[in-house]
Amino acid sequence: MSEAEALLISMAIEGPVAFVLVSLARWPNRGPLHAGLASMVATAVTHPQMWTLAIWSYGRFPYWPAILSIEALVVVVEAALIAWMARLTLARAGAVSLVANSASFLIGLWLTA
């Protein structure tokens, strides 16, 4: 899978997941659409760096610790971006980021298996 394909798939998964989560939770924010779009923008911001870091780390560190560490860093950075863009609290944006990134990570594993 190319980096562009992975980015588009991630955005296509994470945006709707964030939208649904914020819709169901009814948290005060700029609205579910903003949360979904914020998640997609955050993914677009972090994905190129994550991809580059993943490629760099594969030969240097064991696969699972490297990829899980990178994903954890992405969740934190994207949470901050989502909180800012969607006007969610940092804790709620963290939950959105964790759920959305977990969904795209697991679907990505399934697609590449």
Phi, psi and omega per residue, in radians:
M1 nan 2.350 3.136
S2 -1.395 2.890 3.117
E3 -1.090 -0.720 3.138
A4 -1.111 -0.739 3.101
E5 -1.100 -0.767 3.137
A6 -1.094 -0.704 3.118
L7 -1.104 -0.837 -3.125
L8 -1.113 -0.707 3.106
I9 -1.135 -0.759 3.122
S10 -1.047 -0.805 3.138
M11 -1.127 -0.681 -3.134
A12 -1.171 -0.435 3.119
I13 -1.584 -0.873 -2.990
E14 -1.193 -0.655 3.132
G15 -1.064 -0.949 3.114
P16 -1.092 -0.634 3.110
V17 -1.092 -0.794 3.116
A18 -1.093 -0.751 3.117
F19 -1.008 -0.875 -3.105
V20 -1.133 -0.773 -3.113
L21 -1.056 -0.829 -3.123
V22 -1.200 -0.620 3.080
S23 -1.080 -0.820 -3.108
L24 -1.214 -0.653 -3.097
A25 -1.315 -0.447 -3.126
R26 0.979 0.682 3.093
W27 -1.290 2.581 3.051
P28 -1.187 2.222 -3.129
N29 -2.963 -2.970 3.129
R30 -1.309 -0.121 3.122
G31 2.156 2.723 -3.129
P32 -1.036 -0.633 3.129
L33 -1.101 -0.747 3.085
H34 -1.080 -0.704 3.132
A35 -1.118 -0.748 3.107
G36 -1.109 -0.791 3.126
L37 -1.170 -0.673 3.105
A38 -1.073 -0.691 3.109
S39 -1.113 -0.710 3.125
M40 -1.170 -0.731 3.108
V41 -1.132 -0.767 3.121
A42 -1.044 -0.687 3.087
T43 -1.103 -0.759 3.129
A44 -1.108 -0.568 3.140
V45 -1.286 -0.768 -3.032
T46 -1.522 -0.436 -3.000
H47 -1.044 -0.813 -3.128
P48 -1.055 -0.694 3.122
Q49 -1.209 -0.701 3.118
M50 -1.094 -0.755 -3.119
W51 -1.078 -0.806 -3.138
T52 -1.127 -0.767 3.122
L53 -1.122 -0.667 3.118
A54 -1.112 -0.808 3.130
I55 -1.077 -0.751 3.127
W56 -1.109 -0.689 -3.019
S57 -1.403 -0.391 -3.030
Y58 -0.995 -0.717 -3.129
G59 -1.421 -0.226 -3.042
R60 -1.784 -0.483 -3.049
F61 -2.316 2.756 3.053
P62 -1.055 2.555 -3.004
Y63 -0.969 -1.013 -3.015
W64 -1.128 -0.805 3.075
P65 -1.055 -0.663 -3.134
A66 -1.158 -0.871 -3.052
I67 -1.205 -0.650 3.126
L68 -1.226 -0.621 3.068
S69 -1.146 -0.738 3.117
I70 -1.121 -0.773 3.118
E71 -1.072 -0.688 3.119
A72 -1.107 -0.730 3.089
L73 -1.095 -0.735 3.120
V74 -1.076 -0.750 3.137
V75 -1.027 -0.756 -3.115
V76 -1.160 -0.843 -3.119
V77 -1.117 -0.787 -3.134
E78 -1.154 -0.586 3.087
A79 -1.058 -0.765 3.117
A80 -1.092 -0.743 3.126
L81 -1.158 -0.740 3.132
I82 -1.138 -0.743 3.117
A83 -1.009 -0.787 -3.124
W84 -1.176 -0.844 -3.050
M85 -1.293 -0.663 -3.062
A86 -1.721 -0.060 -3.103
R87 1.001 0.788 2.999
L88 -1.698 2.725 2.993
T89 -1.118 2.759 -3.118
L90 -1.090 -0.643 3.125
A91 -1.134 -0.767 3.138
R92 -1.216 -0.678 3.069
A93 -1.122 -0.599 3.066
G94 -1.107 -0.703 3.093
A95 -1.142 -0.740 3.108
V96 -1.064 -0.835 -3.131
S97 -1.083 -0.761 -3.132
L98 -1.107 -0.810 -3.119
V99 -1.168 -0.805 -3.112
A100 -1.118 -0.782 -3.139
N101 -1.209 -0.600 3.081
S102 -1.109 -0.737 3.127
A103 -1.078 -0.846 -3.108
S104 -1.208 -0.605 3.102
F105 -1.108 -0.849 -3.122
L106 -1.155 -0.713 3.100
I107 -1.168 -0.652 3.078
G108 -1.084 -0.730 3.070
L109 -1.074 -0.752 3.141
W110 -1.111 -0.745 -3.116
L111 -1.167 -0.540 -3.092
T112 -1.680 -0.007 -3.134
A113 -1.317 nan nan
